[in-house]
């Protein structure tokens, strides 16, 4: 029986297979885009936990979260709360996002922006750069080793940082072997969408010095943030808890008040 991840990745691969746009023209457009804002640099800077605040309208497992959100307004609130970066869902079919959400959010703030989507093809990376993203998400579980390396090389060529997402120790090894410098441990199992709130802490020791460490999913308040910063993480990516909060500005502030450990 197909899982959530299987269905989503299959849809994105089908779309990529039908895309006949020449890669060379997209590469030229990407290289001609305005300079990116440094995503990895923003996460590693400062003495407190970095917050990647997400703009997310819905999820496959929970349905609508904030379908009527205004990306520009939310980006301004996140920035006022001290977020280090934005994450914006651009998947239309499964998450209700769009490239327009990313463009509006980025224009409203000075933070670097991650294109949060299912990257399976070179064109996905180039599109991210063209639409204004400063970083691209690459999910290790969705690609093979050759694809992973190729996608990271294309991202580097056009000046994009890559958040390489892992879910277990084997995927950590694959990410590092491909040269990942920003690794996100997603505590949500993308086959069932269940959350394991201790996964990031268990995998922290496998992430070497020099790698920017990000914990994703299952972060529902300052207590979770404290555990993760104490466990050696530079940043947390938080979506559902922030978009459903009554006031996102102080919600971000509450997450980032924790000093980083050694």
VEXBA-866976 format. One record per residue: residue number from 0; residue in one letter; x negated, y negated, z of N, C-alpha, C in turn. Coordinates in steps of 0.05 Angstrom, whole numbers. Layout:
VOPA   n res    n_x    n_y    n_z   ca_x   ca_y   ca_z    c_x    c_y    c_z
VOPA NUM   A      X      Y      Z      X      Y      Z      X      Y      Z
...
END
This chain:
VOPA   n res    n_x    n_y    n_z   ca_x   ca_y   ca_z    c_x    c_y    c_z
VOPA   0   X    -17     24      0      0      0      0    -18    -25      0
VOPA   1   X    -14    -44    -19    -31    -68    -20    -29    -84      5
VOPA   2   X    -52    -95     14    -52   -113     37    -48   -142     28
VOPA   3   X    -46   -160     48    -45   -189     41    -68   -197     23
VOPA   4   X    -93   -189     32   -116   -197     17   -116   -185    -11
VOPA   5   X   -108   -160    -14   -107   -147    -40    -89   -163    -59
VOPA   6   X    -65   -170    -49    -46   -184    -67    -56   -212    -74
VOPA   7   X    -67   -226    -55    -76   -253    -61   -100   -253    -80
VOPA   8   X   -120   -236    -75   -143   -234    -92   -136   -225   -120
VOPA   9   X   -118   -205   -122   -109   -196   -148    -96   -218   -164
VOPA  10   X    -81   -235   -151    -68   -257   -165    -89   -277   -175
VOPA  11   X   -109   -282   -158   -130   -301   -166   -148   -290   -188
VOPA  12   X   -153   -264   -187   -169   -252   -208   -154   -251   -235
VOPA  13   X   -128   -246   -234   -113   -247   -258   -113   -275   -271
VOPA  14   X   -110   -295   -254   -111   -322   -263   -138   -329   -276
VOPA  15   X   -160   -320   -262   -187   -325   -273   -191   -311   -299
VOPA  16   X   -181   -286   -302   -184   -271   -327   -170   -284   -350
VOPA  17   X   -148   -299   -344   -133   -312   -365   -144   -340   -372
VOPA  18   X   -163   -350   -356   -173   -377   -359   -194   -377   -382
VOPA  19   X   -188   -391   -404   -205   -391   -427   -221   -417   -429
VOPA  20   X   -221   -434   -408   -236   -458   -409   -266   -452   -410
VOPA  21   X   -281   -466   -427   -310   -460   -429   -324   -469   -403
VOPA  22   X   -341   -451   -393   -355   -457   -368   -374   -481   -372
VOPA  23   X   -387   -483   -395   -405   -504   -400   -393   -532   -397
VOPA  24   X   -369   -535   -407   -356   -561   -405   -349   -568   -376
VOPA  25   X   -340   -547   -361   -334   -551   -333   -359   -558   -317
VOPA  26   X   -381   -545   -324   -407   -551   -311   -415   -579   -315
VOPA  27   X   -412   -589   -340   -419   -617   -346   -402   -636   -330
VOPA  28   X   -376   -630   -328   -358   -647   -313   -365   -647   -283
VOPA  29   X   -372   -623   -273   -379   -621   -245   -404   -637   -239
VOPA  30   X   -424   -634   -256   -449   -649   -251   -446   -679   -254
VOPA  31   X   -426   -688   -269   -421   -716   -272   -403   -728   -250
VOPA  32   X   -394   -711   -232   -376   -721   -210   -392   -737   -190
VOPA  33   X   -378   -755   -175   -392   -771   -154   -407   -753   -134
VOPA  34   X   -427   -764   -121   -443   -747   -102   -425   -736    -80
VOPA  35   X   -430   -711    -72   -415   -699    -50   -424   -710    -23
VOPA  36   X   -406   -708     -4   -412   -713     24   -423   -687     36
VOPA  37   X   -443   -689     53   -456   -665     63   -439   -650     84
VOPA  38   X   -428   -628     76   -411   -612     93   -427   -598    115
VOPA  39   X   -448   -583    107   -464   -569    127   -478   -588    146
VOPA  40   X   -487   -610    136   -501   -631    152   -482   -642    173
VOPA  41   X   -457   -647    165   -437   -657    184   -431   -638    206
VOPA  42   X   -431   -612    200   -425   -592    220   -447   -589    241
VOPA  43   X   -472   -592    231   -495   -587    249   -502   -612    265
VOPA  44   X   -492   -635    257   -499   -660    270   -486   -664    297
VOPA  45   X   -499   -679    314   -487   -686    340   -492   -665    361
VOPA  46   X   -484   -672    385   -488   -655    409   -463   -640    417
VOPA  47   X   -441   -644    403   -416   -631    411   -406   -613    389
VOPA  48   X   -388   -596    396   -376   -577    377   -364   -592    354
VOPA  49   X   -370   -584    330   -358   -596    306   -331   -583    301
VOPA  50   X   -312   -599    292   -285   -589    286   -280   -593    256
VOPA  51   X   -275   -571    242   -265   -571    215   -234   -570    217
VOPA  52   X   -221   -593    213   -192   -594    217   -178   -589    191
VOPA  53   X   -159   -571    192   -147   -561    167   -120   -573    160
VOPA  54   X   -116   -577    135    -91   -586    124    -78   -562    110
VOPA  55   X    -57   -552    123    -45   -526    115    -15   -528    118
VOPA  56   X     -1   -523     96     28   -526     96     42   -500    106
VOPA  57   X     31   -477     98     44   -452    104     23   -430    104
VOPA  58   X     31   -406    114     14   -383    113     31   -358    105
VOPA  59   X     18   -338     92     34   -314     84     46   -300    108
VOPA  60   X     32   -301    131     42   -285    154     63   -300    171
VOPA  61   X     60   -327    172     78   -342    190     98   -359    175
VOPA  62   X     95   -361    149    113   -378    133    107   -407    136
VOPA  63   X    127   -424    135    123   -453    136    112   -461    163
VOPA  64   X     91   -478    162     79   -490    186     85   -520    187
VOPA  65   X     78   -534    165     83   -562    164     87   -569    134
VOPA  66   X    109   -560    122    112   -563     93    114   -591     84
VOPA  67   X    122   -610    101    126   -637     93    103   -655    102
VOPA  68   X     80   -644    110     58   -660    119     49   -679     97
VOPA  69   X     37   -702    105     26   -721     86     -4   -719     89
VOPA  70   X    -18   -708     69    -47   -703     71    -63   -727     80
VOPA  71   X    -58   -750     68    -74   -774     75    -70   -782    104
VOPA  72   X    -45   -781    113    -40   -789    141    -53   -770    160
VOPA  73   X    -52   -744    154    -63   -724    172    -94   -726    172
VOPA  74   X   -106   -731    149   -135   -735    147   -144   -758    165
VOPA  75   X   -129   -780    164   -136   -804    180   -134   -797    210
VOPA  76   X   -113   -782    218   -110   -775    246   -133   -756    255
VOPA  77   X   -140   -737    238   -162   -719    245   -188   -735    248
VOPA  78   X   -193   -753    230   -218   -769    231   -218   -786    256
VOPA  79   X   -196   -798    263   -194   -814    288   -199   -798    312
VOPA  80   X   -193   -772    311   -198   -754    334   -226   -744    335
VOPA  81   X   -242   -750    315   -270   -742    315   -277   -717    300
VOPA  82   X   -260   -708    282   -266   -684    267   -291   -688    250
VOPA  83   X   -307   -667    246   -331   -669    230   -325   -666    201
VOPA  84   X   -304   -651    194   -298   -645    166   -269   -637    164
VOPA  85   X   -260   -636    139   -233   -627    133   -235   -600    118
VOPA  86   X   -214   -584    121   -209   -561    104   -182   -565     92
VOPA  87   X   -179   -562     66   -154   -566     53   -147   -542     36
VOPA  88   X   -124   -530     41   -114   -508     25   -105   -518     -2
VOPA  89   X   -116   -505    -23   -108   -513    -50    -93   -490    -65
VOPA  90   X    -89   -467    -52    -74   -446    -63    -44   -453    -63
VOPA  91   X    -32   -452    -86     -4   -460    -89     15   -437    -81
VOPA  92   X     11   -414    -93     30   -392    -91     33   -382    -62
VOPA  93   X     12   -378    -48     13   -364    -22     12   -384      2
VOPA  94   X      0   -407     -2     -3   -426     21     10   -453     16
VOPA  95   X     22   -457     -7     36   -482    -12     19   -507    -15
VOPA  96   X     -7   -502    -19    -25   -525    -22    -28   -533    -51
VOPA  97   X    -47   -551    -56    -52   -560    -84    -78   -576    -85
VOPA  98   X    -90   -579   -109   -113   -597   -112   -105   -626   -105
VOPA  99   X    -80   -633   -109    -71   -660   -103    -73   -665    -73
VOPA 100   X    -67   -645    -56    -70   -648    -27    -99   -654    -20
VOPA 101   X   -118   -640    -33   -146   -645    -28   -154   -673    -36
VOPA 102   X   -146   -682    -60   -154   -708    -70   -143   -730    -52
VOPA 103   X   -118   -727    -43   -106   -748    -26   -120   -749      1
VOPA 104   X   -125   -725     13   -138   -725     39   -166   -736     38
VOPA 105   X   -181   -729     18   -209   -739     16   -210   -769     12
VOPA 106   X   -191   -780     -4   -190   -808     -9   -183   -824     16
VOPA 107   X   -171   -812     36   -161   -826     60   -182   -826     82
VOPA 108   X   -205   -813     78   -224   -811    100   -253   -811     89
VOPA 109   X   -272   -810    107   -300   -809     99   -313   -782    105
VOPA 110   X   -297   -763    114   -308   -736    121   -312   -719     96
VOPA 111   X   -331   -701     97   -333   -681     76   -309   -662     77
VOPA 112   X   -303   -651     54   -278   -634     51   -285   -607     39
VOPA 113   X   -276   -586     52   -278   -559     42   -253   -552     26
VOPA 114   X   -258   -542      1   -235   -530    -13   -230   -502     -2
VOPA 115   X   -208   -499     11   -200   -473     23   -183   -458      3
VOPA 116   X   -195   -438     -9   -181   -422    -30   -195   -396    -33
VOPA 117   X   -186   -380    -52   -197   -353    -56   -215   -355    -81
VOPA 118   X   -241   -359    -77   -260   -363    -98   -270   -337   -110
VOPA 119   X   -263   -332   -135   -271   -306   -147   -285   -310   -174
VOPA 120   X   -288   -335   -183   -299   -339   -210   -315   -365   -210
VOPA 121   X   -334   -367   -228   -350   -392   -230   -332   -416   -234
VOPA 122   X   -311   -413   -249   -293   -436   -255   -280   -446   -229
VOPA 123   X   -276   -429   -210   -265   -437   -184   -284   -456   -170
VOPA 124   X   -309   -450   -171   -330   -467   -158   -331   -494   -172
VOPA 125   X   -332   -493   -199   -334   -518   -214   -309   -535   -211
VOPA 126   X   -286   -522   -210   -261   -537   -205   -262   -551   -178
VOPA 127   X   -273   -537   -158   -274   -549   -132   -290   -575   -132
VOPA 128   X   -313   -575   -146   -330   -599   -149   -315   -621   -164
VOPA 129   X   -302   -613   -185   -288   -633   -202   -265   -646   -187
VOPA 130   X   -250   -630   -171   -228   -642   -157   -236   -658   -133
VOPA 131   X   -262   -659   -126   -272   -676   -105   -281   -662    -80
VOPA 132   X   -281   -636    -79   -290   -621    -56   -320   -625    -51
VOPA 133   X   -328   -622    -26   -356   -624    -19   -367   -596    -11
VOPA 134   X   -349   -577     -8   -357   -549     -1   -335   -531    -12
VOPA 135   X   -343   -506    -16   -325   -485    -26   -326   -461     -8
VOPA 136   X   -303   -448     -4   -302   -424     12   -307   -399     -6
VOPA 137   X   -325   -382      3   -329   -356    -10   -325   -334     10
VOPA 138   X   -305   -317      6   -298   -296     24   -313   -270     15
VOPA 139   X   -330   -260     32   -347   -237     25   -329   -213     18
VOPA 140   X   -307   -209     32   -290   -186     27   -276   -187      0
VOPA 141   X   -277   -210    -13   -262   -213    -39   -280   -210    -63
VOPA 142   X   -307   -207    -59   -326   -206    -81   -346   -185    -76
VOPA 143   X   -360   -176    -98   -382   -157    -94   -408   -173    -91
VOPA 144   X   -430   -159    -86   -455   -173    -80   -465   -190   -103
VOPA 145   X   -462   -180   -128   -471   -196   -151   -454   -222   -153
VOPA 146   X   -428   -219   -150   -411   -242   -151   -417   -262   -129
VOPA 147   X   -422   -252   -105   -428   -269    -83   -453   -286    -88
VOPA 148   X   -474   -273    -97   -498   -288   -103   -494   -308   -126
VOPA 149   X   -479   -300   -146   -474   -318   -169   -458   -342   -160
VOPA 150   X   -437   -338   -145   -421   -361   -136   -436   -380   -119
VOPA 151   X   -454   -370   -101   -471   -388    -85   -490   -403   -102
VOPA 152   X   -501   -390   -123   -520   -404   -141   -506   -426   -156
VOPA 153   X   -482   -421   -166   -467   -442   -181   -460   -465   -162
VOPA 154   X   -452   -459   -137   -446   -480   -118   -470   -498   -114
VOPA 155   X   -493   -485   -110   -518   -501   -105   -525   -518   -129
VOPA 156   X   -521   -507   -153   -527   -522   -178   -512   -548   -180
VOPA 157   X   -487   -548   -171   -470   -572   -173   -469   -588   -147
VOPA 158   X   -485   -580   -127   -487   -596   -103   -466   -590    -82
VOPA 159   X   -452   -568    -85   -432   -560    -64   -445   -543    -43
VOPA 160   X   -438   -548    -18   -443   -528      3   -423   -505      1
VOPA 161   X   -431   -482     12   -413   -459     12   -409   -449     40
VOPA 162   X   -385   -447     49   -378   -434     74   -372   -405     67
VOPA 163   X   -390   -387     75   -388   -358     68   -374   -344     91
VOPA 164   X   -351   -333     85   -334   -322    106   -337   -292    109
VOPA 165   X   -340   -283    135   -345   -255    141   -325   -246    162
VOPA 166   X   -322   -219    163   -303   -207    182   -315   -185    199
VOPA 167   X   -340   -176    192   -352   -155    208   -382   -156    203
VOPA 168   X   -397   -139    217   -426   -139    216   -437   -134    188
VOPA 169   X   -425   -115    174   -434   -109    147   -432   -133    129
VOPA 170   X   -410   -148    132   -406   -172    115   -426   -194    124
VOPA 171   X   -433   -196    149   -454   -214    158   -480   -208    143
VOPA 172   X   -488   -182    142   -512   -174    128   -511   -181     99
VOPA 173   X   -489   -177     86   -486   -184     58   -488   -214     53
VOPA 174   X   -476   -230     70   -477   -259     68   -505   -269     70
VOPA 175   X   -520   -259     90   -547   -268     94   -565   -259     71
VOPA 176   X   -561   -235     61   -577   -225     39   -573   -242     14
VOPA 177   X   -549   -253     11   -543   -270    -12   -553   -299     -9
VOPA 178   X   -564   -305     15   -575   -332     19   -556   -352     32
VOPA 179   X   -535   -342     45   -515   -360     58   -529   -376     80
VOPA 180   X   -524   -402     80   -535   -420    101   -513   -430    120
VOPA 181   X   -488   -426    113   -465   -433    130   -447   -408    130
VOPA 182   X   -444   -396    153   -429   -371    156   -405   -375    174
VOPA 183   X   -382   -369    165   -358   -371    181   -347   -343    188
VOPA 184   X   -344   -338    214   -333   -313    223   -303   -317    227
VOPA 185   X   -288   -304    209   -259   -306    210   -248   -285    228
VOPA 186   X   -236   -293    250   -226   -274    270   -199   -262    261
VOPA 187   X   -188   -271    239   -163   -260    228   -170   -237    208
VOPA 188   X   -159   -214    213   -162   -191    195   -145   -197    170
VOPA 189   X   -158   -200    147   -143   -207    123   -129   -184    110
VOPA 190   X   -131   -160    122   -114   -138    112    -87   -137    127
VOPA 191   X    -88   -145    153    -63   -145    169    -55   -172    179
VOPA 192   X    -73   -192    178    -70   -219    189    -69   -220    219
VOPA 193   X    -75   -198    233    -78   -198    262   -104   -212    270
VOPA 194   X   -104   -225    293   -127   -240    303   -141   -225    325
VOPA 195   X   -167   -224    324   -184   -212    345   -200   -236    357
VOPA 196   X   -191   -246    380   -203   -270    391   -231   -268    402
VOPA 197   X   -242   -244    402   -269   -239    412   -288   -233    389
VOPA 198   X   -279   -231    364   -296   -223    342   -320   -241    338
VOPA 199   X   -315   -268    339   -337   -287    334   -358   -284    355
VOPA 200   X   -351   -279    380   -370   -276    401   -387   -251    397
VOPA 201   X   -373   -229    388   -388   -204    384   -408   -206    361
VOPA 202   X   -402   -222    341   -419   -224    318   -440   -247    320
VOPA 203   X   -438   -263    340   -455   -287    342   -485   -279    342
VOPA 204   X   -492   -257    355   -520   -249    356   -532   -240    330
VOPA 205   X   -515   -235    310   -525   -227    284   -531   -251    266
VOPA 206   X   -524   -275    275   -528   -299    259   -554   -313    268
VOPA 207   X   -574   -314    251   -600   -324    259   -601   -354    262
VOPA 208   X   -623   -364    275   -628   -392    276   -631   -403    247
VOPA 209   X   -622   -427    243   -623   -439    217   -598   -435    201
VOPA 210   X   -580   -418    210   -554   -414    197   -533   -430    213
VOPA 211   X   -517   -447    199   -496   -461    212   -473   -441    217
VOPA 212   X   -465   -439    243   -446   -418    251   -419   -431    256
VOPA 213   X   -399   -420    243   -371   -430    245   -353   -407    254
VOPA 214   X   -336   -413    273   -315   -393    281   -288   -402    269
VOPA 215   X   -274   -383    258   -248   -389    245   -226   -372    256
VOPA 216   X   -202   -383    258   -177   -370    264   -175   -362    294
VOPA 217   X   -151   -362    304   -146   -354    331   -154   -375    352
VOPA 218   X   -160   -399    344   -169   -420    362   -144   -437    369
VOPA 219   X   -135   -435    394   -110   -447    401   -112   -467    424
VOPA 220   X   -135   -479    427   -138   -499    447   -166   -502    458
VOPA 221   X   -170   -520    477   -197   -526    487   -211   -502    500
VOPA 222   X   -196   -484    512   -208   -460    524   -222   -443    504
VOPA 223   X   -209   -438    481   -222   -423    460   -246   -437    449
VOPA 224   X   -244   -463    446   -267   -479    436   -291   -476    455
VOPA 225   X   -286   -478    481   -307   -476    501   -321   -449    499
VOPA 226   X   -306   -427    496   -319   -401    494   -336   -399    470
VOPA 227   X   -328   -411    448   -343   -408    423   -368   -426    423
VOPA 228   X   -366   -450    433   -390   -466    435   -410   -454    454
VOPA 229   X   -400   -443    476   -418   -429    494   -431   -404    481
VOPA 230   X   -417   -393    461   -427   -370    447   -446   -377    424
VOPA 231   X   -452   -402    421   -472   -410    401   -461   -421    375
VOPA 232   X   -436   -426    373   -424   -436    348   -427   -466    346
VOPA 233   X   -434   -475    321   -436   -504    315   -409   -517    311
VOPA 234   X   -390   -501    301   -365   -513    293   -343   -492    294
VOPA 235   X   -318   -502    295   -294   -485    293   -277   -496    270
VOPA 236   X   -264   -478    256   -244   -486    236   -217   -480    248
VOPA 237   X   -200   -500    250   -174   -498    263   -152   -508    245
VOPA 238   X   -133   -491    240   -111   -499    222    -84   -499    236
VOPA 239   X    -73   -476    242    -45   -475    251    -41   -490    277
VOPA 240   X    -60   -489    296    -56   -502    321    -55   -533    318
VOPA 241   X    -71   -543    299    -71   -572    294    -47   -581    278
VOPA 242   X    -40   -567    256    -18   -577    240      9   -575    254
VOPA 243   X     11   -558    274     36   -555    289     36   -571    315
VOPA 244   X     14   -585    321     12   -601    346     29   -626    343
VOPA 245   X     39   -636    366     55   -660    366     39   -684    358
VOPA 246   X     13   -685    365     -4   -708    360    -32   -697    353
VOPA 247   X    -39   -696    327    -64   -683    319    -89   -698    328
VOPA 248   X    -88   -724    332   -112   -739    340   -123   -730    367
VOPA 249   X   -107   -731    388   -117   -721    414   -122   -691    414
VOPA 250   X   -108   -676    397   -113   -647    395   -141   -642    385
VOPA 251   X   -150   -657    365   -178   -654    356   -197   -663    378
VOPA 252   X   -191   -685    391   -209   -694    412   -212   -673    434
VOPA 253   X   -191   -659    440   -193   -639    461   -211   -615    454
VOPA 254   X   -213   -610    428   -230   -588    419   -260   -595    418
VOPA 255   X   -266   -621    412   -293   -628    407   -307   -640    432
VOPA 256   X   -295   -639    455   -307   -651    478   -330   -634    490
VOPA 257   X   -333   -609    480   -351   -591    492   -380   -593    481
VOPA 258   X   -400   -599    498   -427   -600    488   -437   -573    478
VOPA 259   X   -454   -573    459   -465   -548    448   -485   -537    468
VOPA 260   X   -486   -510    468   -505   -496    486   -533   -495    473
VOPA 261   X   -550   -480    485   -577   -478    474   -576   -463    448
END
